[in-house]
């Protein structure tokens, strides 16, 4: 934001993505073709280029902000530093107290999604925070929402960020979307032949979603995935790696999964439960 409608004039402040500004109707200068007079929430007045601002009614501020943010987060033309700023901005706006209920969980879920996409890009590009002070500070700001995998040297958004959001706001309009993000945020683990590991991955992710959202938008997709994995495990019962003495951790996973599957939708239950019964038969001998 400049002092006058001229790029050579003093810069009053570098505005962040999504920062709200209002048209300054008290300005002594009239709007120009490329510039408009604005006032910030703290009262500071100046001029900004028309090309960097969107004029929206107050009721459309949230939807427009999130739409523009998501468009930039998903764009390959926007650099990593700019995406950090977008994620920071959405988290900051969600913490102002201006948004509650459905709007709050929508903002927090989207903020988590933007953080996930930004961290994914960091992993993809091999950016190391030790060599990048800005990235290190970004990760520090969000450290309570992140996990670090020492084996791969990668960061992930903790799926519990979304699950806890659901626990606090279980019956809101966007709970299903938060559940989807929680499921998609679980890192893919190479379990090999470790049965407990494979079962835990299913239970903590897609089966948990089916349990919490029996009529959710992603039920058909996740049911298909769960059945496919369980079918590969149980099609030859003799090959199930349940060798005596069977670990209690494996029995515990199977019992919890049966409890989940017993309370999901009837169609999904019919497809999933028989596979779990086979696992129980082989592992509870």
C-alpha positions in Angstrom: 0.0 0.0 0.0 1.5 3.3 -1.1 1.1 6.8 0.4 0.0 8.2 -3.0 -1.4 6.7 -6.2 2.1 6.4 -7.5 4.5 3.4 -7.4 7.4 5.8 -6.6 5.7 7.1 -3.4 6.4 5.7 0.0 5.3 2.2 0.8 3.2 2.3 3.9 2.7 -1.5 4.3 3.2 -4.7 2.4 -0.3 -6.3 2.6 -0.7 -10.0 3.0 -2.9 -12.3 1.0 -6.6 -12.0 2.1 -6.1 -8.9 4.3 -9.4 -7.0 4.3 -9.4 -3.4 3.0 -12.2 -0.9 2.6 -12.7 1.8 0.0 -11.7 5.1 1.6 -14.6 7.4 0.8 -13.0 10.2 2.8 -9.9 10.3 0.7 -9.2 13.7 -0.8 -8.0 12.1 -4.0 -10.4 10.6 -6.5 -10.0 7.0 -7.7 -7.7 6.7 -10.7 -7.8 4.1 -13.5 -5.1 1.9 -11.9 -5.4 3.0 -8.2 -8.0 3.2 -5.5 -7.9 4.8 -2.1 -8.3 2.3 0.8 -8.4 2.2 4.5 -7.2 -0.8 6.6 -8.9 -2.1 9.7 -6.4 -0.3 12.0 -7.3 3.0 10.3 -4.2 3.4 8.1 -5.1 4.9 4.7 -3.3 4.8 1.4 -3.5 3.6 -2.2 -3.3 0.2 -3.8 -3.4 -1.1 -7.4 -6.9 -2.2 -8.6 -5.3 -5.3 -10.0 -4.4 -6.8 -6.6 -7.8 -6.4 -4.9 -11.2 -8.0 -5.2 -14.4 -6.1 -4.4 -16.9 -8.4 -2.7 -20.0 -7.9 -0.4 -19.3 -8.7 3.2 -21.5 -11.9 3.1 -19.3 -13.2 0.3 -16.0 -12.4 1.9 -15.4 -15.9 3.4 -16.4 -17.9 0.3 -14.4 -15.7 -2.0 -11.3 -15.7 0.2 -11.3 -19.5 0.4 -11.9 -19.9 -3.3 -9.1 -17.6 -4.2 -6.8 -19.2 -1.6 -7.5 -22.7 -2.9 -6.9 -21.6 -6.5 -3.5 -20.3 -5.6 -2.5 -23.2 -3.4 -3.3 -25.7 -6.2 -1.6 -23.5 -8.9 1.8 -24.6 -10.1 2.5 -20.9 -10.9 2.5 -19.8 -7.2 5.8 -20.2 -5.4 6.4 -22.0 -2.1 6.9 -18.9 -0.1 3.5 -17.4 -1.3 1.8 -20.7 -0.4 3.2 -20.5 3.1 1.7 -17.0 3.5 -1.7 -18.2 2.3 -1.8 -21.1 4.8 -0.7 -18.7 7.6 -3.4 -16.2 6.6 -6.3 -18.7 6.6 -5.2 -20.0 10.0 -4.9 -16.4 11.4 -8.4 -15.5 10.1 -9.9 -18.6 11.5 -8.5 -17.6 14.9 -9.9 -14.1 15.0 -13.2 -15.2 16.6 -15.2 -13.6 13.7 -16.3 -17.0 12.4 -18.1 -19.7 14.4 -20.0 -23.0 13.9 -20.1 -24.1 10.3 -18.0 -21.3 9.0 -15.3 -22.0 11.7 -14.9 -25.7 10.9 -14.9 -24.9 7.2 -12.1 -22.4 7.7 -10.1 -24.7 10.0 -10.5 -27.6 7.6 -9.4 -25.6 4.6 -6.5 -24.1 6.6 -5.4 -27.7 7.4 -5.8 -28.7 3.7 -3.7 -25.7 2.6 -1.0 -26.5 5.2 -1.0 -30.1 3.9 -0.6 -29.0 0.2 2.2 -26.6 1.2 4.1 -29.3 3.2 3.6 -31.8 0.4 5.2 -29.3 -2.0 8.1 -28.9 0.4 8.6 -32.6 0.5 8.3 -32.9 -3.3 10.9 -30.2 -3.9 13.2 -31.6 -1.2 13.3 -28.2 0.6 15.1 -28.6 3.9 14.2 -26.2 6.7 17.8 -26.3 8.1 18.8 -24.5 4.9 15.8 -22.2 4.7 15.1 -19.9 7.6 11.6 -18.9 6.3 10.6 -22.5 6.0 11.9 -23.3 9.5 9.9 -20.5 11.0 6.8 -21.6 9.1 7.2 -25.2 10.4 7.7 -23.8 14.0 4.4 -21.8 13.7 2.5 -25.0 12.8 4.6 -27.6 14.7 1.5 -28.8 16.8 -0.2 -29.8 13.6 2.7 -31.6 12.0 4.5 -35.0 12.2 8.0 -35.8 11.1 9.0 -39.1 9.7 12.6 -39.7 10.4 13.0 -42.6 8.0 11.9 -40.6 5.0 12.9 -37.1 6.3 9.4 -35.8 5.4 6.8 -33.7 7.3 3.1 -34.5 7.3 0.0 -32.8 8.6 -1.1 -34.9 11.6 -4.5 -36.5 10.8 -5.4 -35.9 14.4 -5.7 -32.2 13.7 -8.8 -33.0 11.6 -10.1 -35.7 13.9 -9.9 -33.4 16.9 -11.7 -30.7 14.9 -14.5 -33.3 14.3 -14.7 -34.2 17.9 -15.2 -30.6 18.9 -17.7 -29.9 16.1 -19.3 -33.3 15.3 -22.6 -32.3 13.7 -21.6 -29.3 11.5 -22.2 -28.9 7.8 -18.6 -29.5 6.9 -17.7 -32.3 9.3 -17.8 -34.8 6.4 -15.2 -32.8 4.5 -12.9 -32.6 7.6 -13.3 -36.4 8.0 -12.2 -36.9 4.4 -9.1 -34.7 5.0 -8.3 -36.6 8.1 -8.4 -39.8 6.2 -6.3 -38.5 3.3 -3.7 -37.0 5.7 -2.6 -40.4 7.0 0.8 -41.1 5.6 1.2 -44.2 3.4 3.2 -46.7 5.4 5.2 -49.6 4.0 3.9 -52.3 6.4 5.2 -55.2 4.3 3.8 -58.4 5.9 3.2 -56.8 9.3 -0.5 -57.7 9.8 -1.0 -55.4 12.8 0.4 -52.5 10.9 -1.8 -53.1 7.8 -5.0 -53.5 10.0 -4.2 -50.4 12.0 -3.7 -48.3 8.8 -7.2 -49.4 7.6 -8.9 -48.8 11.0 -7.4 -45.4 11.7 -8.2 -44.1 8.2 -10.9 -45.3 5.9 -12.8 -47.6 8.3 -12.9 -44.9 10.9 -14.4 -42.6 8.3 -17.1 -45.2 7.4 -17.8 -45.6 11.2 -18.2 -41.8 11.8 -20.0 -40.9 8.5 -22.2 -43.9 7.5 -23.9 -41.7 4.9 -20.9 -39.5 4.0 -19.9 -38.4 0.5 -16.9 -40.7 0.4 -18.5 -43.9 1.7 -18.7 -45.7 -1.6 -15.0 -44.8 -2.5 -13.6 -45.9 0.9 -15.7 -49.0 1.1 -14.3 -50.2 -2.2 -10.8 -49.5 -1.0 -11.3 -51.3 2.4 -12.9 -54.3 0.8 -10.1 -54.6 -1.8 -7.4 -54.6 0.9 -9.2 -57.0 3.2 -10.0 -59.4 0.2 -6.4 -59.6 -0.6 -5.6 -60.5 3.0 -8.3 -63.2 3.4 -8.8 -64.8 0.0 -6.4 -67.5 1.1 -7.0 -67.9 4.9 -4.0 -70.3 5.3 -1.7 -67.5 4.2 -2.8 -65.0 6.8 0.3 -64.2 8.9 -1.3 -65.2 12.3 1.3 -67.6 13.6 1.0 -68.7 17.2 1.5 -67.2 19.6 -0.6 -64.4 18.0 0.3 -61.0 19.4 -2.4 -59.3 21.5 -2.0 -56.2 19.4 -3.3 -58.1 16.3 -6.3 -59.4 18.2 -7.0 -55.9 19.5 -7.0 -54.5 16.0 -9.3 -57.1 14.7 -11.7 -56.7 17.6 -11.8 -52.9 17.2 -12.4 -53.2 13.4 -15.3 -55.7 14.0 -16.8 -53.1 16.4 -16.5 -50.4 13.8 -17.8 -52.6 11.0 -20.8 -53.7 13.1 -22.0 -50.1 13.3 -21.5 -48.8 9.8 -24.2 -48.8 7.0 -25.9 -52.1 6.3 -24.6 -52.3 2.7 -21.0 -51.6 3.8 -21.3 -53.9 6.8 -22.3 -56.8 4.5 -19.2 -56.3 2.3 -16.6 -55.7 5.1 -17.6 -57.8 8.1 -17.2 -61.3 6.5 -13.5 -60.5 5.8 -13.0 -59.5 9.4 -14.7 -62.7 10.6 -12.2 -64.7 8.6 -9.4 -62.8 10.3 -10.9 -63.4 13.7 -11.3 -67.1 13.0 -7.7 -67.5 11.9 -6.1 -65.3 14.5 -8.2 -66.1 17.6 -7.5 -69.8 17.7 
